[in-house]
Amino acid sequence: QDFFGFGLSQQYFHKAAILVLDHDEQFTKGIILNRPTDLLLQDDQNKNVKWRVWFGGDVQGVNSPFREVVCLHSLDFPEAHESSFQVMKDIKWTSFQNATSLVKAGLATPSDFWVFAGYAGWGPNQLMGELDRKSWYMVAADSQTLLKELGRQSAAADPREAGLDTWDLLMNMIGRGETAKKYSGNFDDLMLKEWARAHLLSSEAGGGAANNPSDSSKSVVVGTMLRASRAERSPYLLGSQYLHKSKFLVEDQVCIGMVLNLPSARAVDVTLTDMVSLKSDNVPLPLRFGGEHVIEGKTRIMWLHNNQKLRDEKIGTPMGDSGIWQCSESDAVRAIKSRFAEPRDFLAVTGVTVWTSNDGGIEEDLELGRFEIIPKDKVSAVWNSLLDQSVLTLESLDQNLSHSKRSWALGAANGSSDKKEPKPIRGIGEGFDEEDDSYVFKSNTNVGELSDMAWRCWVGASLLGQSKLD
C-alpha cells in the first residue's frame, strides 16, 4: 500500500496473487497466478502443439536459458497422480515434461493444464517477514474458485490487463473490497500495465520494446553529450528512471559517463570572502547525481565547466572538443576566489553510469535509440539551462525537473521535434481506445506523462528519501 510500492522496479510483484508450492525453513517457492501472457511454448513431444504460458515469477522465467516450467491441473487418474504433487484439494502441479508426456499418451489435452514459466523464491524467514510487515494478504481460496479464475484467464484475459481483476476478486473474497477500490488505477497500477505490455504481450501483438529512431551512424568520443530518447514510451519507464530525459556526458567512449541534470539534496559549500569587509559567506553548489557507481581510484567529485574565460586560463583539461572541461576542486575553488568565475559556472558531479561489456557499451544504446547525440552547436544552450538548477528540496523539485526538461528539449537535433500533437481519447466501451498505443491500456494516462511521473517518483525516493510525493 506504499505510494511507490513496486511502481519503480519489480512491477510484476504489484498486486500479484501468489500460490505457494513448497515451503520449509530454508526456502519458499511460489508462482504468480495472475500474469497471463499471449506467448506460446513449443512442445517437443507433440507435433504442432503449443501451450499458452503464464509469467510465474522472475526466477528461471520465459527468457531464461534454464527455464523452469510448472503446470497446474486437476486431473484425477493414477498416471496423473504418480507424476504430480498436491497443492490443495483438487489442484496439483507437475513438470512441463510430465504434462507433455500425458498428452502424448492420450490421457490429457493441453487445455487440462495451466503452464507457468518461472517462479518467485524467498530465503529463510523472508516471506514470513514480508507477511509480518503486511506486504501480503493471506487468502483462503477453495480450489474451485481458483480453477474457475484460471479458466477465465485462459479464455478471455488480455495480458495488458496484467491480472488486476484477479487481485480485485481475491481482495473482495477476504473482505477488503474497499481497499481494492481505493488503490485502483494508481501509479503502481499504471506501471504494472506498462510492464505487462513490455513482458507479457508478444511482439506480434504490439508488445515488447518500442522501435525508436537510431543514431547508429554516429560515433561517440570522450566529451560527447547525449540526451535520452525522444520516444514517447521512454526506454527507462520501468527501470533506471533517472536516465529518462537525462543529459549525459561521455567520460569513456565505451562504457562510462555522467548524468548532468539531477541535483541531489547535498551541496558543496564554496566559501567566498569579501576582500574589503573580510566577511565570508558559504555559497552552496548543488552536488549532482551522476550515476549509481563509483570507480575505484577516481576522484569522488568531478568538477566541470563550459566557460571560455576559464578555458583561456587553462583551468582544467578539455574533454574532447565539446568545450566542456574537467578540473580539480582546488582549481575550481581557486578560480572562484580569484574572481575568474562564479560558483554557478561549475557543475559538481558525483557517481558515474557504467555499461558492462555485456551491454554493448554506449554505442549499442545509440543504435537502439535509447540515447541521441546532442549536436555540438546545442551543447552551450543545454549547459546554460542546467546552471539554473539548485540544491534539491521538496520546494525546488518541480522547478529543477522543469529546467531539466527544458535543457533536454534544447538538445534536439536541427530539424527534429519533441512536440507531440495531443490525441483525443476515442471512446469505446468504458471510454478507452484499446488500440491507442500512446495511452496506458484502458486508462486516460498518456505514456509520456507516466514516464515523467516515474522519473519524478524516482528523484523523490532516491535523491530526497521521500516515500510519497503530492
ABEGO torsion letter per residue (X at the ends): XBAAEAAABGAAABGBBBBBABBBAABBBBBBAABBBABBBBBAABBGBBBBBBBAEABGBAABABBBBBBBBABBBAAAAAABBBABBGBBBBBAAAAAAAAAAGABBAAABBBBBEBBBBBBGAAAAAAAAGABBBBBBBAAAAAAAAAAAAAABBAAAGGAAAAAAAAAAAGAAAAAAAABGBAAAAAAAAAAAAAABBAAAGBEBBBBBBAAABBBBBGBBBBBBABABBAAAABGAAABGBBBBBABAAABBBBAABBBABBBBBBBBBAAAGBBBBBBBBBBBAEABBBBGBBABBBBBBBAAAAAAGBEBBBEAAGBBBBBAAAAAAAAAAGABBAAABBBBBEBBBBBAAAGEAAAAAAAGABBBBBAAAAAAAAAAAAABBBBBAAAAAAAAAAAAAAAAAABBBGBBABBBBBBBBBBEAGBBAABAABBBGBABBAAAAAAAAAAAAAAAAAAGBABBX
